[in-house]
Amino acid sequence: MDVKKFEGLEQFKRLIYQSIDVDFDENYESWILEPLIPFETIVVLDGLGGSGKSWFAMDLSYAIGQGADGGKFLGKFPVKKPGAVLYITAEEVPQMFLKRIKLITANYGDNENFYWLSTLHKDFPFGSALLQKTNLCIVWTDTARLIEYFIREYKPILVVLDSMVNFYGLNENDSSEAIVFYEMLKGWIKTYSCSFLLLHHQTKEAIRSKEEDGIFRGSIVFREQARERITYRNIELENGTIARKISIEKANYYSPFIKDFPIHLRWDTGTHIYDEEIIKQVKKQEENKKSFKGANLKKNKQEEEKEEEKTDSLNLNF
């Protein structure tokens, strides 16, 4: 056996642990904001374009940056690891994004832990894509190197990419290319101890479907290798009010708060609000829909039974 090919590999034996005998700190906090943003992971926030995902992502960012009100997002969900957030938008020019910030700041107050960049700034010299394919090879772009530099300098606990399709730069249906993108993010996670929140535009069919239906825009890698997938939907209530439905479609980490989802929120001038009245309206509307559906099923069944009786009667007469 050629032992030379194993030379220099002994140093990695220290990475193999035997049972519970470990040499690292076991007091590991697995959540940044429980149960929405796990620590040192990739999280996907799905929703239709223009539905309000960016507002929700900014809400999360401000809560994490400030530790939220009493350490709880929406007054319910604990911010376990407050810290800086780096929000990178490839969808809005800085002037328009600043308007969002001013609205949310009016509610939260100033947030020195919120750093942001628009790749649409007229002085930003590169495109938004982090990867590109050249001569069949996938390589980092200058934007990727610059973003890593910003992560190193500002030490964010959370990096938001809005939206993923702008930063990906490759074929979103190619799983092998999607893996390269995620491996780049995972490398940054290991090096800089942060999480990534990826805003992902979904189709109407994918948003309405369940995970087992297999309907998902882009490679399945984006969903399966993310530790958590959140969906953001708008629901119009009977009185014309729009409720924001937040669901956790996939969660690899346990939290007792997951049972509280889906939650329905009210959006008002830049922030999401946990509103008991909205929750009551949604519950009432859902109950009415179930009652209506049940009544229709009962009616259809009665009509079917009448038809069967009529058929039986004809058969007897024959």
Phi, psi and omega per residue, in radians:
M1 nan 2.384 3.139
D2 -1.394 1.860 -3.089
V3 -1.454 -0.229 -3.094
K4 -1.094 -0.558 -3.101
K5 -1.175 -0.234 3.102
F6 -1.732 -0.007 -3.114
E7 -1.095 2.391 3.111
G8 1.468 0.004 -3.083
L9 -1.653 -0.160 -3.114
E10 -1.051 -0.526 -3.115
Q11 -1.052 -0.409 -3.085
F12 -1.512 -0.088 3.098
K13 -1.077 -0.455 -3.134
R14 -1.155 -0.256 3.136
L15 -1.474 -0.164 3.101
I16 -1.596 2.175 3.141
Y17 -1.910 2.629 3.120
Q18 -1.923 1.939 -3.137
S19 0.962 -2.243 -3.073
I20 -1.674 0.168 3.129
D21 -1.446 1.722 -3.086
V22 -2.233 2.850 -3.126
D23 -2.114 0.362 3.112
F24 -2.031 2.899 -3.108
D25 -1.171 2.105 -3.103
E26 -1.499 -0.174 3.131
N27 -1.463 1.140 -3.062
Y28 -1.657 2.154 3.080
E29 -1.537 2.026 -3.010
S30 -1.534 -0.047 -3.101
W31 -2.154 2.442 2.891
I32 -1.537 -0.942 3.047
L33 -2.319 1.920 -3.063
E34 -1.481 2.283 0.079
P35 -1.892 0.600 -3.013
L36 -1.787 -0.636 -3.081
I37 -2.212 1.709 3.042
P38 -1.209 2.752 -3.132
F39 -1.469 2.446 3.095
E40 0.973 0.883 3.141
T41 -2.507 3.058 2.985
I42 -1.864 2.265 3.116
V43 -2.114 2.354 3.110
V44 -1.879 2.243 3.048
L45 -1.910 1.901 -3.066
D46 -1.690 2.540 3.030
G47 3.109 2.871 3.090
L48 -1.197 2.653 3.073
G49 -1.053 2.311 3.126
G50 1.387 0.155 -3.091
S51 -1.421 -0.382 -3.123
G52 2.144 0.186 -3.133
K53 -1.001 -0.728 -3.095
S54 -1.109 -0.704 3.095
W55 -1.075 -0.728 -3.139
F56 -1.165 -0.713 3.112
A57 -1.095 -0.683 3.098
M58 -1.188 -0.667 3.074
D59 -1.016 -0.845 3.102
L60 -1.048 -0.742 -3.096
S61 -1.093 -0.773 -3.141
Y62 -1.184 -0.670 3.099
A63 -1.074 -0.759 3.135
I64 -1.199 -0.697 -3.118
G65 -1.174 -0.559 -3.097
Q66 -1.819 -0.078 -3.062
G67 1.407 0.051 3.122
A68 1.095 -3.132 -3.111
D69 -1.327 1.847 -3.099
G70 1.199 0.357 3.128
G71 1.428 0.251 -3.108
K72 -2.298 2.254 3.058
F73 -1.333 2.272 -3.080
L74 1.086 0.286 -3.107
G75 1.294 0.158 -3.046
K76 -2.256 -0.724 -2.936
F77 -1.877 2.148 -2.968
P78 -1.271 2.387 2.968
V79 -1.531 1.842 -3.044
K80 -1.468 -0.548 -3.099
K81 -2.347 1.444 3.088
P82 -1.124 2.680 3.127
G83 3.051 -3.073 -3.126
A84 -1.268 2.598 3.071
V85 -2.172 2.344 3.040
L86 -1.902 1.963 -3.097
Y87 -1.861 2.097 -3.108
I88 -2.049 2.039 3.138
T89 -1.879 2.373 3.055
A90 -2.032 0.301 -3.050
E91 -2.043 -0.334 -3.090
E92 -2.307 2.467 3.035
V93 -1.185 2.712 -3.053
P94 -1.005 -0.572 -3.126
Q95 -1.108 -0.696 -3.137
M96 -1.322 -0.650 3.130
F97 -1.158 -0.607 3.106
L98 -1.060 -0.601 3.101
K99 -1.087 -0.688 3.074
R100 -1.068 -0.814 -3.087
I101 -1.063 -0.721 -3.137
K102 -1.122 -0.654 3.102
L103 -1.134 -0.824 -3.084
I104 -1.268 -0.538 3.095
T105 -1.169 -0.573 3.114
A106 -1.066 -0.456 3.139
N107 -1.651 -0.731 -3.078
Y108 -1.569 -0.444 -2.941
G109 1.594 3.000 -3.093
D110 -1.115 2.582 -3.081
N111 -2.337 1.751 -3.130
E112 -1.257 -0.177 -3.140
N113 -1.636 0.117 -3.140
F114 -1.850 1.892 3.095
Y115 -1.871 2.488 -3.100
W116 -2.563 2.763 -3.124
L117 -2.569 2.384 2.985
S118 -1.913 2.148 3.096
T119 -1.286 -0.071 3.085
L120 -1.648 0.074 3.042
H121 -1.050 2.370 -3.061
K122 -1.075 -0.356 3.129
D123 -1.681 -0.027 3.089
F124 -1.321 2.064 -2.937
P125 -1.452 -0.106 -3.032
F126 -2.067 3.040 2.990
G127 -1.406 -3.064 -3.100
S128 -1.567 -0.428 -3.035
A129 -1.109 2.436 3.106
L130 -1.594 -0.386 -3.128
L131 -2.296 2.653 3.020
Q132 -2.566 2.710 -3.115
K133 -1.783 2.120 -3.136
T134 -2.274 2.089 -3.131
N135 0.911 0.797 3.118
L136 1.207 0.076 3.095
C137 -1.873 2.449 3.081
I138 -1.660 2.171 -3.069
V139 -2.254 2.729 3.049
W140 -1.227 2.565 3.048
T141 -1.672 3.001 3.064
D142 -1.094 -0.556 3.106
T143 -1.108 -0.713 3.108
A144 -1.068 -0.778 3.138
R145 -1.136 -0.645 3.135
L146 -1.210 -0.718 3.125
I147 -1.139 -0.690 3.079
E148 -1.088 -0.665 3.099
Y149 -1.075 -0.767 3.130
F150 -1.115 -0.689 3.108
I151 -1.090 -0.748 3.132
R152 -1.125 -0.695 -3.062
E153 -1.324 -0.738 -3.010
Y154 -1.729 -0.154 3.039
K155 0.869 0.925 3.128
P156 -1.250 2.578 3.034
I157 -1.494 -0.354 3.110
L158 -2.416 2.342 3.056
V159 -2.036 2.196 3.141
V160 -1.864 2.214 3.068
L161 -1.947 1.985 -3.039
D162 -2.170 1.832 -0.051
S163 -1.979 2.951 -3.026
M164 -1.018 -0.671 -3.074
V165 -1.031 -0.540 3.135
N166 -1.292 -0.566 -3.055
F167 -1.605 -0.361 -3.047
Y168 -1.140 -1.003 3.045
G169 1.412 -0.057 -3.108
L170 -2.098 -2.963 3.114
N171 -1.333 1.967 -3.030
E172 -1.202 -0.230 3.123
N173 -1.690 -0.017 -3.120
D174 -1.660 1.936 -3.077
S175 -1.119 -0.645 -3.135
S176 -1.133 -0.621 3.115
E177 -1.319 -0.623 3.091
A178 -1.095 -0.648 3.117
I179 -1.108 -0.687 3.119
V180 -1.066 -0.741 3.124
F181 -1.081 -0.838 -3.137
Y182 -1.153 -0.628 3.115
E183 -1.125 -0.617 3.066
M184 -1.084 -0.823 3.130
L185 -1.114 -0.708 3.138
K186 -1.124 -0.604 3.079
G187 -1.098 -0.726 3.093
W188 -1.178 -0.640 3.114
I189 -1.070 -0.798 -3.136
K190 -1.160 -0.656 -3.084
T191 -1.336 -0.683 -2.967
Y192 -2.022 0.082 3.066
S193 0.903 1.030 3.124
C194 -2.348 3.016 3.004
S195 -2.019 2.820 3.071
F196 -2.094 2.312 3.012
L197 -1.931 2.007 -3.085
L198 -1.833 2.067 3.068
L199 -1.470 2.200 -2.974
H200 -2.197 2.126 3.092
H201 -1.347 2.171 3.123
Q202 -1.931 2.840 3.029
T203 -1.431 2.836 3.115
K204 -1.063 -0.681 -3.124
E205 -1.116 -0.718 -3.120
A206 -1.196 -0.702 -3.129
I207 -1.141 -0.657 -3.104
R208 -1.376 -0.315 -3.040
S209 -1.458 2.912 3.002
K210 -1.669 2.800 -3.080
E211 -1.011 -0.654 -3.096
E212 -1.217 -0.238 3.103
D213 -1.268 -0.336 3.073
G214 1.322 0.284 3.125
I215 -1.672 2.002 -3.089
F216 -2.721 2.287 -3.141
R217 -1.278 2.232 3.117
G218 1.559 -3.083 -3.113
S219 -1.074 2.509 3.089
I220 -1.100 -0.325 3.111
V221 -1.001 -0.694 -3.107
F222 -1.016 -0.649 -3.131
R223 -1.474 -0.831 -2.991
E224 -1.230 -0.578 -3.101
Q225 -1.607 -0.083 2.969
A226 -1.371 2.493 -3.134
R227 -1.378 -0.361 3.110
E228 -2.594 2.506 3.075
R229 -2.239 2.128 3.138
I230 -1.931 2.428 3.051
T231 -2.011 2.539 -3.096
Y232 -2.163 2.072 -3.107
R233 -2.257 2.649 3.009
N234 -1.803 2.327 3.122
I235 -2.152 2.130 3.117
E236 -1.503 2.163 3.141
L237 -1.499 2.933 -3.054
E238 -1.081 -0.489 -3.132
N239 -1.555 0.121 3.118
G240 1.607 -0.155 3.099
T241 -1.212 2.527 3.084
I242 -1.789 2.087 3.043
A243 -1.675 2.497 3.116
R244 -1.764 1.977 -3.098
K245 -1.662 2.083 3.133
I246 -1.904 2.072 -3.141
S247 -2.096 2.568 3.004
I248 -1.791 1.777 -3.062
E249 -1.414 -0.442 3.131
K250 -2.606 2.322 3.086
A251 -2.515 2.096 3.140
N252 -1.576 -0.226 3.111
Y253 -1.904 2.454 3.138
Y254 -1.372 2.478 2.970
S255 -2.667 2.376 3.098
P256 -1.139 -0.314 -3.132
F257 -1.323 -0.265 -3.112
I258 -1.071 -0.536 -3.130
K259 -1.129 -0.309 3.132
D260 -1.357 -0.164 -3.084
F261 -1.697 2.617 0.080
P262 -1.271 2.680 3.042
I263 -1.995 2.680 3.136
H264 -2.100 2.190 -3.025
L265 -2.100 2.779 2.984
R266 -1.819 2.381 3.105
W267 -1.818 2.313 -3.108
D268 -2.565 2.006 3.066
T269 0.755 0.952 2.976
G270 1.779 -0.216 -3.108
T271 -2.330 2.730 3.068
H272 -1.678 2.441 -3.042
I273 -2.204 2.305 3.052
Y274 -1.379 1.868 -2.979
D275 -2.094 2.004 -3.114
E276 -1.069 -0.569 -3.134
E277 -1.155 -0.720 3.083
I278 -1.078 -0.732 -3.128
I279 -1.088 -0.727 3.113
K280 -1.099 -0.741 -3.127
Q281 -1.126 -0.746 3.120
V282 -1.104 -0.783 -3.135
K283 -1.070 -0.756 3.134
K284 -1.109 -0.753 -3.129
Q285 -1.134 -0.700 3.124
E286 -1.157 -0.675 3.109
E287 -1.144 -0.697 3.109
N288 -1.100 -0.708 3.119
K289 -1.107 -0.729 3.131
K290 -1.132 -0.712 3.132
S291 -1.125 -0.752 3.133
F292 -1.115 -0.747 3.127
K293 -1.131 -0.729 3.128
G294 -1.117 -0.705 3.125
A295 -1.127 -0.692 3.118
N296 -1.141 -0.712 3.118
L297 -1.109 -0.721 3.133
K298 -1.125 -0.745 3.132
K299 -1.098 -0.778 3.131
N300 -1.089 -0.676 -3.138
K301 -1.154 -0.728 3.127
Q302 -1.101 -0.717 3.121
E303 -1.134 -0.684 3.100
E304 -1.116 -0.716 -3.140
E305 -1.132 -0.675 3.094
K306 -1.099 -0.740 3.127
E307 -1.102 -0.697 3.132
E308 -1.139 -0.721 3.120
E309 -1.103 -0.710 3.131
K310 -1.114 -0.731 -3.140
T311 -1.138 -0.756 3.121
D312 -1.060 -0.717 -3.139
S313 -1.109 -0.713 3.111
L314 -1.136 -0.690 3.140
N315 -1.125 -0.699 3.139
L316 -1.148 -0.748 3.133
N317 -1.100 -0.600 3.136
F318 -1.197 nan nan
